[in-house]
Amino acid sequence: MTDNKTNEFEQLSRQKRTTLMGEFIDFLKHNKKWWLLPILIILLAMGLLVFLSSSAIAPFIYPLF
C-alpha cells in the first residue's frame, strides 16, 4: 500500500503545475461565478492605470481624461 501511494505521489509531482490564472478560470467554470470576471477586469485596469500614472507614460494618459 505504501508503494502504491509513493508511485501516485511521484506521478502527481511530474504533472505540469497549473497557473494562478488557470486555477481561477477553473474556479469560475466549476462554481459558475462568472459575475466575478468583470470585477476582476476593472480592478486590473485600475491597477494598471495607477501604475502607469506614476511612470514616464503619465503625460500621455492624462489627456485621455
Predicted model as a PDB file, atoms N, CA, C, CB and O in Angstrom, pLDDT in the B-factor column:
MODEL        1                                                                  
ATOM      1  N   MET A   1       0.822  -1.192   0.000  1.00 51.00           N  
ATOM      2  CA  MET A   1       0.000   0.000   0.000  1.00 51.00           C  
ATOM      3  C   MET A   1       0.867   1.258   0.000  1.00 51.00           C  
ATOM      4  CB  MET A   1      -0.936  -0.003   1.205  1.00 51.00           C  
ATOM      5  O   MET A   1       0.543   2.229  -0.684  1.00 51.00           O  
ATOM      6  N   THR A   2       1.949   1.251   0.747  1.00 59.00           N  
ATOM      7  CA  THR A   2       2.819   2.435   0.780  1.00 59.00           C  
ATOM      8  C   THR A   2       3.492   2.641  -0.560  1.00 59.00           C  
ATOM      9  CB  THR A   2       3.877   2.302   1.884  1.00 59.00           C  
ATOM     10  O   THR A   2       3.686   3.775  -0.997  1.00 59.00           O  
ATOM     11  N   ASP A   3       3.850   1.543  -1.216  1.00 64.00           N  
ATOM     12  CA  ASP A   3       4.487   1.657  -2.526  1.00 64.00           C  
ATOM     13  C   ASP A   3       3.519   2.282  -3.534  1.00 64.00           C  
ATOM     14  CB  ASP A   3       4.962   0.271  -3.022  1.00 64.00           C  
ATOM     15  O   ASP A   3       3.932   3.079  -4.376  1.00 64.00           O  
ATOM     16  N   ASN A   4       2.246   1.928  -3.452  1.00 68.00           N  
ATOM     17  CA  ASN A   4       1.237   2.465  -4.350  1.00 68.00           C  
ATOM     18  C   ASN A   4       1.079   3.969  -4.128  1.00 68.00           C  
ATOM     19  CB  ASN A   4      -0.109   1.745  -4.145  1.00 68.00           C  
ATOM     20  O   ASN A   4       0.963   4.736  -5.083  1.00 68.00           O  
ATOM     21  N   LYS A   5       1.077   4.383  -2.857  1.00 66.00           N  
ATOM     22  CA  LYS A   5       0.959   5.805  -2.546  1.00 66.00           C  
ATOM     23  C   LYS A   5       2.190   6.566  -3.023  1.00 66.00           C  
ATOM     24  CB  LYS A   5       0.760   6.011  -1.038  1.00 66.00           C  
ATOM     25  O   LYS A   5       2.074   7.697  -3.495  1.00 66.00           O  
ATOM     26  N   THR A   6       3.348   5.968  -2.907  1.00 69.00           N  
ATOM     27  CA  THR A   6       4.584   6.599  -3.356  1.00 69.00           C  
ATOM     28  C   THR A   6       4.561   6.790  -4.863  1.00 69.00           C  
ATOM     29  CB  THR A   6       5.802   5.762  -2.941  1.00 69.00           C  
ATOM     30  O   THR A   6       4.927   7.854  -5.363  1.00 69.00           O  
ATOM     31  N   ASN A   7       4.132   5.760  -5.592  1.00 81.00           N  
ATOM     32  CA  ASN A   7       4.049   5.869  -7.048  1.00 81.00           C  
ATOM     33  C   ASN A   7       3.050   6.937  -7.460  1.00 81.00           C  
ATOM     34  CB  ASN A   7       3.663   4.526  -7.665  1.00 81.00           C  
ATOM     35  O   ASN A   7       3.302   7.699  -8.393  1.00 81.00           O  
ATOM     36  N   GLU A   8       1.936   6.997  -6.781  1.00 83.00           N  
ATOM     37  CA  GLU A   8       0.921   8.004  -7.095  1.00 83.00           C  
ATOM     38  C   GLU A   8       1.462   9.409  -6.827  1.00 83.00           C  
ATOM     39  CB  GLU A   8      -0.362   7.758  -6.268  1.00 83.00           C  
ATOM     40  O   GLU A   8       1.231  10.330  -7.611  1.00 83.00           O  
ATOM     41  N   PHE A   9       2.179   9.563  -5.725  1.00 79.00           N  
ATOM     42  CA  PHE A   9       2.776  10.850  -5.383  1.00 79.00           C  
ATOM     43  C   PHE A   9       3.806  11.268  -6.423  1.00 79.00           C  
ATOM     44  CB  PHE A   9       3.422  10.787  -4.001  1.00 79.00           C  
ATOM     45  O   PHE A   9       3.859  12.435  -6.810  1.00 79.00           O  
ATOM     46  N   GLU A  10       4.627  10.320  -6.876  1.00 83.00           N  
ATOM     47  CA  GLU A  10       5.635  10.629  -7.887  1.00 83.00           C  
ATOM     48  C   GLU A  10       4.987  11.022  -9.203  1.00 83.00           C  
ATOM     49  CB  GLU A  10       6.564   9.435  -8.097  1.00 83.00           C  
ATOM     50  O   GLU A  10       5.470  11.926  -9.884  1.00 83.00           O  
ATOM     51  N   GLN A  11       3.907  10.361  -9.568  1.00 83.00           N  
ATOM     52  CA  GLN A  11       3.202  10.715 -10.795  1.00 83.00           C  
ATOM     53  C   GLN A  11       2.602  12.112 -10.696  1.00 83.00           C  
ATOM     54  CB  GLN A  11       2.107   9.690 -11.095  1.00 83.00           C  
ATOM     55  O   GLN A  11       2.660  12.885 -11.652  1.00 83.00           O  
ATOM     56  N   LEU A  12       2.032  12.432  -9.555  1.00 77.00           N  
ATOM     57  CA  LEU A  12       1.464  13.761  -9.377  1.00 77.00           C  
ATOM     58  C   LEU A  12       2.542  14.845  -9.393  1.00 77.00           C  
ATOM     59  CB  LEU A  12       0.683  13.824  -8.073  1.00 77.00           C  
ATOM     60  O   LEU A  12       2.306  15.953  -9.874  1.00 77.00           O  
ATOM     61  N   SER A  13       3.715  14.526  -8.872  1.00 78.00           N  
ATOM     62  CA  SER A  13       4.790  15.514  -8.839  1.00 78.00           C  
ATOM     63  C   SER A  13       5.348  15.794 -10.223  1.00 78.00           C  
ATOM     64  CB  SER A  13       5.902  15.046  -7.926  1.00 78.00           C  
ATOM     65  O   SER A  13       5.914  16.863 -10.454  1.00 78.00           O  
ATOM     66  N   ARG A  14       5.201  14.863 -11.139  1.00 83.00           N  
ATOM     67  CA  ARG A  14       5.706  15.055 -12.501  1.00 83.00           C  
ATOM     68  C   ARG A  14       4.724  15.794 -13.393  1.00 83.00           C  
ATOM     69  CB  ARG A  14       6.037  13.721 -13.119  1.00 83.00           C  
ATOM     70  O   ARG A  14       5.101  16.249 -14.473  1.00 83.00           O  
ATOM     71  N   GLN A  15       3.491  15.922 -12.974  1.00 79.00           N  
ATOM     72  CA  GLN A  15       2.490  16.602 -13.797  1.00 79.00           C  
ATOM     73  C   GLN A  15       2.788  18.084 -13.861  1.00 79.00           C  
ATOM     74  CB  GLN A  15       1.074  16.366 -13.247  1.00 79.00           C  
ATOM     75  O   GLN A  15       3.408  18.652 -12.962  1.00 79.00           O  
ATOM     76  N   LYS A  16       2.333  18.702 -14.942  1.00 80.00           N  
ATOM     77  CA  LYS A  16       2.519  20.136 -15.114  1.00 80.00           C  
ATOM     78  C   LYS A  16       1.658  20.884 -14.100  1.00 80.00           C  
ATOM     79  CB  LYS A  16       2.169  20.569 -16.560  1.00 80.00           C  
ATOM     80  O   LYS A  16       0.490  20.550 -13.903  1.00 80.00           O  
ATOM     81  N   ARG A  17       2.232  21.886 -13.467  1.00 80.00           N  
ATOM     82  CA  ARG A  17       1.509  22.661 -12.464  1.00 80.00           C  
ATOM     83  C   ARG A  17       0.603  23.675 -13.159  1.00 80.00           C  
ATOM     84  CB  ARG A  17       2.494  23.375 -11.499  1.00 80.00           C  
ATOM     85  O   ARG A  17       0.968  24.249 -14.186  1.00 80.00           O  
ATOM     86  N   THR A  18      -0.565  23.884 -12.592  1.00 81.00           N  
ATOM     87  CA  THR A  18      -1.468  24.885 -13.153  1.00 81.00           C  
ATOM     88  C   THR A  18      -1.088  26.255 -12.618  1.00 81.00           C  
ATOM     89  CB  THR A  18      -2.945  24.555 -12.819  1.00 81.00           C  
ATOM     90  O   THR A  18      -0.595  26.391 -11.499  1.00 81.00           O  
ATOM     91  N   THR A  19      -1.325  27.252 -13.432  1.00 88.00           N  
ATOM     92  CA  THR A  19      -1.002  28.617 -13.034  1.00 88.00           C  
ATOM     93  C   THR A  19      -2.150  29.189 -12.210  1.00 88.00           C  
ATOM     94  CB  THR A  19      -0.721  29.504 -14.274  1.00 88.00           C  
ATOM     95  O   THR A  19      -3.223  28.594 -12.117  1.00 88.00           O  
ATOM     96  N   LEU A  20      -1.910  30.329 -11.628  1.00 88.00           N  
ATOM     97  CA  LEU A  20      -2.943  31.002 -10.843  1.00 88.00           C  
ATOM     98  C   LEU A  20      -4.140  31.351 -11.717  1.00 88.00           C  
ATOM     99  CB  LEU A  20      -2.381  32.268 -10.183  1.00 88.00           C  
ATOM    100  O   LEU A  20      -5.289  31.187 -11.308  1.00 88.00           O  
ATOM    101  N   MET A  21      -3.859  31.833 -12.919  1.00 87.00           N  
ATOM    102  CA  MET A  21      -4.943  32.198 -13.838  1.00 87.00           C  
ATOM    103  C   MET A  21      -5.740  30.958 -14.252  1.00 87.00           C  
ATOM    104  CB  MET A  21      -4.375  32.910 -15.089  1.00 87.00           C  
ATOM    105  O   MET A  21      -6.965  31.012 -14.354  1.00 87.00           O  
ATOM    106  N   GLY A  22      -5.051  29.856 -14.487  1.00 89.00           N  
ATOM    107  CA  GLY A  22      -5.737  28.608 -14.838  1.00 89.00           C  
ATOM    108  C   GLY A  22      -6.627  28.108 -13.724  1.00 89.00           C  
ATOM    109  O   GLY A  22      -7.744  27.648 -13.963  1.00 89.00           O  
ATOM    110  N   GLU A  23      -6.129  28.199 -12.508  1.00 89.00           N  
ATOM    111  CA  GLU A  23      -6.952  27.782 -11.367  1.00 89.00           C  
ATOM    112  C   GLU A  23      -8.153  28.698 -11.183  1.00 89.00           C  
ATOM    113  CB  GLU A  23      -6.116  27.759 -10.087  1.00 89.00           C  
ATOM    114  O   GLU A  23      -9.236  28.237 -10.823  1.00 89.00           O  
ATOM    115  N   PHE A  24      -7.971  29.989 -11.426  1.00 87.00           N  
ATOM    116  CA  PHE A  24      -9.079  30.935 -11.296  1.00 87.00           C  
ATOM    117  C   PHE A  24     -10.152  30.651 -12.352  1.00 87.00           C  
ATOM    118  CB  PHE A  24      -8.567  32.389 -11.426  1.00 87.00           C  
ATOM    119  O   PHE A  24     -11.345  30.708 -12.056  1.00 87.00           O  
ATOM    120  N   ILE A  25      -9.731  30.349 -13.566  1.00 87.00           N  
ATOM    121  CA  ILE A  25     -10.695  30.027 -14.627  1.00 87.00           C  
ATOM    122  C   ILE A  25     -11.435  28.734 -14.294  1.00 87.00           C  
ATOM    123  CB  ILE A  25      -9.979  29.899 -15.998  1.00 87.00           C  
ATOM    124  O   ILE A  25     -12.642  28.638 -14.518  1.00 87.00           O  
ATOM    125  N   ASP A  26     -10.727  27.743 -13.764  1.00 89.00           N  
ATOM    126  CA  ASP A  26     -11.383  26.508 -13.333  1.00 89.00           C  
ATOM    127  C   ASP A  26     -12.396  26.786 -12.223  1.00 89.00           C  
ATOM    128  CB  ASP A  26     -10.340  25.486 -12.852  1.00 89.00           C  
ATOM    129  O   ASP A  26     -13.486  26.213 -12.204  1.00 89.00           O  
ATOM    130  N   PHE A  27     -12.023  27.668 -11.306  1.00 89.00           N  
ATOM    131  CA  PHE A  27     -12.946  28.055 -10.232  1.00 89.00           C  
ATOM    132  C   PHE A  27     -14.209  28.681 -10.808  1.00 89.00           C  
ATOM    133  CB  PHE A  27     -12.265  29.036  -9.257  1.00 89.00           C  
ATOM    134  O   PHE A  27     -15.317  28.362 -10.378  1.00 89.00           O  
ATOM    135  N   LEU A  28     -14.039  29.583 -11.792  1.00 87.00           N  
ATOM    136  CA  LEU A  28     -15.199  30.231 -12.402  1.00 87.00           C  
ATOM    137  C   LEU A  28     -16.095  29.218 -13.107  1.00 87.00           C  
ATOM    138  CB  LEU A  28     -14.747  31.306 -13.390  1.00 87.00           C  
ATOM    139  O   LEU A  28     -17.320  29.304 -13.030  1.00 87.00           O  
ATOM    140  N   LYS A  29     -15.476  28.260 -13.793  1.00 88.00           N  
ATOM    141  CA  LYS A  29     -16.248  27.248 -14.523  1.00 88.00           C  
ATOM    142  C   LYS A  29     -17.041  26.349 -13.581  1.00 88.00           C  
ATOM    143  CB  LYS A  29     -15.320  26.398 -15.385  1.00 88.00           C  
ATOM    144  O   LYS A  29     -18.240  26.144 -13.769  1.00 88.00           O  
ATOM    145  N   HIS A  30     -16.368  25.819 -12.574  1.00 91.00           N  
ATOM    146  CA  HIS A  30     -16.990  24.815 -11.712  1.00 91.00           C  
ATOM    147  C   HIS A  30     -18.009  25.416 -10.745  1.00 91.00           C  
ATOM    148  CB  HIS A  30     -15.924  24.080 -10.932  1.00 91.00           C  
ATOM    149  O   HIS A  30     -18.999  24.767 -10.408  1.00 91.00           O  
ATOM    150  N   ASN A  31     -17.776  26.636 -10.302  1.00 90.00           N  
ATOM    151  CA  ASN A  31     -18.687  27.246  -9.328  1.00 90.00           C  
ATOM    152  C   ASN A  31     -19.661  28.234  -9.946  1.00 90.00           C  
ATOM    153  CB  ASN A  31     -17.899  27.939  -8.263  1.00 90.00           C  
ATOM    154  O   ASN A  31     -20.481  28.830  -9.247  1.00 90.00           O  
ATOM    155  N   LYS A  32     -19.567  28.408 -11.266  1.00 90.00           N  
ATOM    156  CA  LYS A  32     -20.465  29.300 -12.006  1.00 90.00           C  
ATOM    157  C   LYS A  32     -20.491  30.704 -11.392  1.00 90.00           C  
ATOM    158  CB  LYS A  32     -21.884  28.715 -12.037  1.00 90.00           C  
ATOM    159  O   LYS A  32     -21.555  31.260 -11.118  1.00 90.00           O  
ATOM    160  N   LYS A  33     -19.315  31.252 -11.189  1.00 88.00           N  
ATOM    161  CA  LYS A  33     -19.166  32.591 -10.620  1.00 88.00           C  
ATOM    162  C   LYS A  33     -18.684  33.567 -11.690  1.00 88.00           C  
ATOM    163  CB  LYS A  33     -18.184  32.572  -9.426  1.00 88.00           C  
ATOM    164  O   LYS A  33     -17.757  34.340 -11.450  1.00 88.00           O  
ATOM    165  N   TRP A  34     -19.306  33.536 -12.870  1.00 89.00           N  
ATOM    166  CA  TRP A  34     -18.860  34.374 -13.977  1.00 89.00           C  
ATOM    167  C   TRP A  34     -19.029  35.861 -13.691  1.00 89.00           C  
ATOM    168  CB  TRP A  34     -19.615  34.011 -15.229  1.00 89.00           C  
ATOM    169  O   TRP A  34     -18.410  36.683 -14.367  1.00 89.00           O  
ATOM    170  N   TRP A  35     -19.850  36.231 -12.708  1.00 90.00           N  
ATOM    171  CA  TRP A  35     -20.038  37.634 -12.383  1.00 90.00           C  
ATOM    172  C   TRP A  35     -18.782  38.235 -11.747  1.00 90.00           C  
ATOM    173  CB  TRP A  35     -21.231  37.798 -11.450  1.00 90.00           C  
ATOM    174  O   TRP A  35     -18.667  39.458 -11.658  1.00 90.00           O  
ATOM    175  N   LEU A  36     -17.833  37.390 -11.301  1.00 88.00           N  
ATOM    176  CA  LEU A  36     -16.584  37.890 -10.736  1.00 88.00           C  
ATOM    177  C   LEU A  36     -15.614  38.407 -11.799  1.00 88.00           C  
ATOM    178  CB  LEU A  36     -15.919  36.801  -9.933  1.00 88.00           C  
ATOM    179  O   LEU A  36     -14.746  39.226 -11.499  1.00 88.00           O  
ATOM    180  N   LEU A  37     -15.755  37.939 -13.025  1.00 88.00           N  
ATOM    181  CA  LEU A  37     -14.817  38.302 -14.081  1.00 88.00           C  
ATOM    182  C   LEU A  37     -14.819  39.802 -14.395  1.00 88.00           C  
ATOM    183  CB  LEU A  37     -15.139  37.525 -15.332  1.00 88.00           C  
ATOM    184  O   LEU A  37     -13.735  40.380 -14.478  1.00 88.00           O  
ATOM    185  N   PRO A  38     -15.964  40.469 -14.573  1.00 92.00           N  
ATOM    186  CA  PRO A  38     -15.920  41.918 -14.830  1.00 92.00           C  
ATOM    187  C   PRO A  38     -15.310  42.708 -13.668  1.00 92.00           C  
ATOM    188  CB  PRO A  38     -17.323  42.435 -15.110  1.00 92.00           C  
ATOM    189  O   PRO A  38     -14.620  43.703 -13.887  1.00 92.00           O  
ATOM    190  N   ILE A  39     -15.563  42.269 -12.452  1.00 92.00           N  
ATOM    191  CA  ILE A  39     -14.979  42.949 -11.288  1.00 92.00           C  
ATOM    192  C   ILE A  39     -13.461  42.838 -11.333  1.00 92.00           C  
ATOM    193  CB  ILE A  39     -15.524  42.350  -9.964  1.00 92.00           C  
ATOM    194  O   ILE A  39     -12.757  43.817 -11.088  1.00 92.00           O  
ATOM    195  N   LEU A  40     -12.960  41.655 -11.645  1.00 91.00           N  
ATOM    196  CA  LEU A  40     -11.520  41.444 -11.716  1.00 91.00           C  
ATOM    197  C   LEU A  40     -10.899  42.269 -12.835  1.00 91.00           C  
ATOM    198  CB  LEU A  40     -11.209  39.966 -11.921  1.00 91.00           C  
ATOM    199  O   LEU A  40      -9.823  42.841 -12.659  1.00 91.00           O  
ATOM    200  N   ILE A  41     -11.561  42.336 -13.974  1.00 93.00           N  
ATOM    201  CA  ILE A  41     -11.032  43.112 -15.104  1.00 93.00           C  
ATOM    202  C   ILE A  41     -10.962  44.593 -14.752  1.00 93.00           C  
ATOM    203  CB  ILE A  41     -11.903  42.906 -16.361  1.00 93.00           C  
ATOM    204  O   ILE A  41      -9.972  45.254 -15.067  1.00 93.00           O  
ATOM    205  N   ILE A  42     -11.994  45.123 -14.107  1.00 96.00           N  
ATOM    206  CA  ILE A  42     -11.993  46.533 -13.699  1.00 96.00           C  
ATOM    207  C   ILE A  42     -10.883  46.798 -12.684  1.00 96.00           C  
ATOM    208  CB  ILE A  42     -13.365  46.927 -13.103  1.00 96.00           C  
ATOM    209  O   ILE A  42     -10.190  47.810 -12.778  1.00 96.00           O  
ATOM    210  N   LEU A  43     -10.708  45.901 -11.718  1.00 94.00           N  
ATOM    211  CA  LEU A  43      -9.642  46.071 -10.734  1.00 94.00           C  
ATOM    212  C   LEU A  43      -8.260  46.048 -11.379  1.00 94.00           C  
ATOM    213  CB  LEU A  43      -9.734  44.988  -9.675  1.00 94.00           C  
ATOM    214  O   LEU A  43      -7.391  46.841 -11.017  1.00 94.00           O  
ATOM    215  N   LEU A  44      -8.059  45.148 -12.324  1.00 93.00           N  
ATOM    216  CA  LEU A  44      -6.772  45.095 -13.025  1.00 93.00           C  
ATOM    217  C   LEU A  44      -6.543  46.345 -13.863  1.00 93.00           C  
ATOM    218  CB  LEU A  44      -6.700  43.854 -13.915  1.00 93.00           C  
ATOM    219  O   LEU A  44      -5.423  46.853 -13.919  1.00 93.00           O  
ATOM    220  N   ALA A  45      -7.592  46.850 -14.518  1.00 92.00           N  
ATOM    221  CA  ALA A  45      -7.457  48.071 -15.317  1.00 92.00           C  
ATOM    222  C   ALA A  45      -7.130  49.268 -14.431  1.00 92.00           C  
ATOM    223  CB  ALA A  45      -8.743  48.339 -16.111  1.00 92.00           C  
ATOM    224  O   ALA A  45      -6.298  50.100 -14.794  1.00 92.00           O  
ATOM    225  N   MET A  46      -7.777  49.361 -13.278  1.00 92.00           N  
ATOM    226  CA  MET A  46      -7.495  50.474 -12.360  1.00 92.00           C  
ATOM    227  C   MET A  46      -6.067  50.361 -11.818  1.00 92.00           C  
ATOM    228  CB  MET A  46      -8.518  50.492 -11.186  1.00 92.00           C  
ATOM    229  O   MET A  46      -5.377  51.374 -11.702  1.00 92.00           O  
ATOM    230  N   GLY A  47      -5.624  49.180 -11.494  1.00 92.00           N  
ATOM    231  CA  GLY A  47      -4.256  48.983 -11.029  1.00 92.00           C  
ATOM    232  C   GLY A  47      -3.238  49.357 -12.096  1.00 92.00           C  
ATOM    233  O   GLY A  47      -2.210  49.966 -11.799  1.00 92.00           O  
ATOM    234  N   LEU A  48      -3.528  48.991 -13.337  1.00 89.00           N  
ATOM    235  CA  LEU A  48      -2.651  49.355 -14.445  1.00 89.00           C  
ATOM    236  C   LEU A  48      -2.611  50.866 -14.628  1.00 89.00           C  
ATOM    237  CB  LEU A  48      -3.113  48.678 -15.739  1.00 89.00           C  
ATOM    238  O   LEU A  48      -1.549  51.437 -14.876  1.00 89.00           O  
ATOM    239  N   LEU A  49      -3.756  51.505 -14.506  1.00 84.00           N  
ATOM    240  CA  LEU A  49      -3.821  52.959 -14.632  1.00 84.00           C  
ATOM    241  C   LEU A  49      -3.021  53.647 -13.531  1.00 84.00           C  
ATOM    242  CB  LEU A  49      -5.275  53.430 -14.594  1.00 84.00           C  
ATOM    243  O   LEU A  49      -2.308  54.614 -13.800  1.00 84.00           O  
ATOM    244  N   VAL A  50      -3.129  53.166 -12.307  1.00 84.00           N  
ATOM    245  CA  VAL A  50      -2.351  53.737 -11.194  1.00 84.00           C  
ATOM    246  C   VAL A  50      -0.858  53.523 -11.423  1.00 84.00           C  
ATOM    247  CB  VAL A  50      -2.779  53.104  -9.844  1.00 84.00           C  
ATOM    248  O   VAL A  50      -0.052  54.421 -11.180  1.00 84.00           O  
ATOM    249  N   PHE A  51      -0.496  52.342 -11.887  1.00 84.00           N  
ATOM    250  CA  PHE A  51       0.913  52.055 -12.152  1.00 84.00           C  
ATOM    251  C   PHE A  51       1.458  52.956 -13.259  1.00 84.00           C  
ATOM    252  CB  PHE A  51       1.095  50.580 -12.535  1.00 84.00           C  
ATOM    253  O   PHE A  51       2.555  53.501 -13.136  1.00 84.00           O  
ATOM    254  N   LEU A  52       0.699  53.110 -14.326  1.00 81.00           N  
ATOM    255  CA  LEU A  52       1.174  53.921 -15.444  1.00 81.00           C  
ATOM    256  C   LEU A  52       1.182  55.412 -15.121  1.00 81.00           C  
ATOM    257  CB  LEU A  52       0.316  53.670 -16.664  1.00 81.00           C  
ATOM    258  O   LEU A  52       1.960  56.166 -15.704  1.00 81.00           O  
ATOM    259  N   SER A  53       0.324  55.847 -14.197  1.00 79.00           N  
ATOM    260  CA  SER A  53       0.287  57.271 -13.859  1.00 79.00           C  
ATOM    261  C   SER A  53       1.529  57.696 -13.082  1.00 79.00           C  
ATOM    262  CB  SER A  53      -0.967  57.589 -13.047  1.00 79.00           C  
ATOM    263  O   SER A  53       1.821  58.888 -12.987  1.00 79.00           O  
ATOM    264  N   SER A  54       2.251  56.747 -12.534  1.00 80.00           N  
ATOM    265  CA  SER A  54       3.478  57.083 -11.812  1.00 80.00           C  
ATOM    266  C   SER A  54       4.724  56.815 -12.654  1.00 80.00           C  
ATOM    267  CB  SER A  54       3.554  56.293 -10.512  1.00 80.00           C  
ATOM    268  O   SER A  54       5.838  56.786 -12.131  1.00 80.00           O  
ATOM    269  N   SER A  55       4.534  56.622 -13.935  1.00 79.00           N  
ATOM    270  CA  SER A  55       5.680  56.334 -14.796  1.00 79.00           C  
ATOM    271  C   SER A  55       5.851  57.463 -15.819  1.00 79.00           C  
ATOM    272  CB  SER A  55       5.501  54.963 -15.515  1.00 79.00           C  
ATOM    273  O   SER A  55       5.177  58.490 -15.742  1.00 79.00           O  
ATOM    274  N   ALA A  56       6.743  57.261 -16.757  1.00 81.00           N  
ATOM    275  CA  ALA A  56       7.018  58.266 -17.779  1.00 81.00           C  
ATOM    276  C   ALA A  56       5.884  58.386 -18.790  1.00 81.00           C  
ATOM    277  CB  ALA A  56       8.309  57.934 -18.498  1.00 81.00           C  
ATOM    278  O   ALA A  56       5.870  59.321 -19.592  1.00 81.00           O  
ATOM    279  N   ILE A  57       4.953  57.473 -18.765  1.00 77.00           N  
ATOM    280  CA  ILE A  57       3.836  57.492 -19.711  1.00 77.00           C  
ATOM    281  C   ILE A  57       2.710  58.412 -19.223  1.00 77.00           C  
ATOM    282  CB  ILE A  57       3.297  56.067 -19.927  1.00 77.00           C  
ATOM    283  O   ILE A  57       1.768  58.684 -19.967  1.00 77.00           O  
ATOM    284  N   ALA A  58       2.802  58.883 -17.996  1.00 76.00           N  
ATOM    285  CA  ALA A  58       1.740  59.686 -17.383  1.00 76.00           C  
ATOM    286  C   ALA A  58       1.312  60.882 -18.229  1.00 76.00           C  
ATOM    287  CB  ALA A  58       2.191  60.172 -16.037  1.00 76.00           C  
ATOM    288  O   ALA A  58       0.109  61.111 -18.354  1.00 76.00           O  
ATOM    289  N   PRO A  59       2.217  61.653 -18.814  1.00 79.00           N  
ATOM    290  CA  PRO A  59       1.751  62.793 -19.625  1.00 79.00           C  
ATOM    291  C   PRO A  59       0.882  62.392 -20.821  1.00 79.00           C  
ATOM    292  CB  PRO A  59       2.941  63.572 -20.126  1.00 79.00           C  
ATOM    293  O   PRO A  59       0.110  63.204 -21.330  1.00 79.00           O  
ATOM    294  N   PHE A  60       1.005  61.166 -21.255  1.00 79.00           N  
ATOM    295  CA  PHE A  60       0.196  60.714 -22.377  1.00 79.00           C  
ATOM    296  C   PHE A  60      -1.154  60.160 -21.938  1.00 79.00           C  
ATOM    297  CB  PHE A  60       0.944  59.667 -23.158  1.00 79.00           C  
ATOM    298  O   PHE A  60      -2.082  60.071 -22.742  1.00 79.00           O  
ATOM    299  N   ILE A  61      -1.266  59.789 -20.665  1.00 74.00           N  
ATOM    300  CA  ILE A  61      -2.516  59.236 -20.141  1.00 74.00           C  
ATOM    301  C   ILE A  61      -3.471  60.342 -19.736  1.00 74.00           C  
ATOM    302  CB  ILE A  61      -2.241  58.320 -18.949  1.00 74.00           C  
ATOM    303  O   ILE A  61      -4.675  60.221 -19.964  1.00 74.00           O  
ATOM    304  N   TYR A  62      -2.970  61.421 -19.140  1.00 73.00           N  
ATOM    305  CA  TYR A  62      -3.818  62.493 -18.628  1.00 73.00           C  
ATOM    306  C   TYR A  62      -4.730  63.114 -19.687  1.00 73.00           C  
ATOM    307  CB  TYR A  62      -2.960  63.561 -18.026  1.00 73.00           C  
ATOM    308  O   TYR A  62      -5.879  63.410 -19.362  1.00 73.00           O  
ATOM    309  N   PRO A  63      -4.295  63.332 -20.935  1.00 79.00           N  
ATOM    310  CA  PRO A  63      -5.213  63.898 -21.920  1.00 79.00           C  
ATOM    311  C   PRO A  63      -6.409  63.000 -22.262  1.00 79.00           C  
ATOM    312  CB  PRO A  63      -4.458  64.202 -23.170  1.00 79.00           C  
ATOM    313  O   PRO A  63      -7.401  63.481 -22.810  1.00 79.00           O  
ATOM    314  N   LEU A  64      -6.328  61.720 -21.949  1.00 73.00           N  
ATOM    315  CA  LEU A  64      -7.449  60.822 -22.224  1.00 73.00           C  
ATOM    316  C   LEU A  64      -8.645  61.126 -21.340  1.00 73.00           C  
ATOM    317  CB  LEU A  64      -7.025  59.379 -22.034  1.00 73.00           C  
ATOM    318  O   LEU A  64      -9.775  60.793 -21.695  1.00 73.00           O  
ATOM    319  N   PHE A  65      -8.411  61.756 -20.188  1.00 71.00           N  
ATOM    320  CA  PHE A  65      -9.488  62.067 -19.265  1.00 71.00           C  
ATOM    321  C   PHE A  65      -9.771  63.532 -19.301  1.00 71.00           C  
ATOM    322  CB  PHE A  65      -9.152  61.626 -17.854  1.00 71.00           C  
ATOM    323  O   PHE A  65     -10.655  64.007 -18.588  1.00 71.00           O  
TER     324      PHE A  65                                                      
ENDMDL                                                                          
END                                                                             
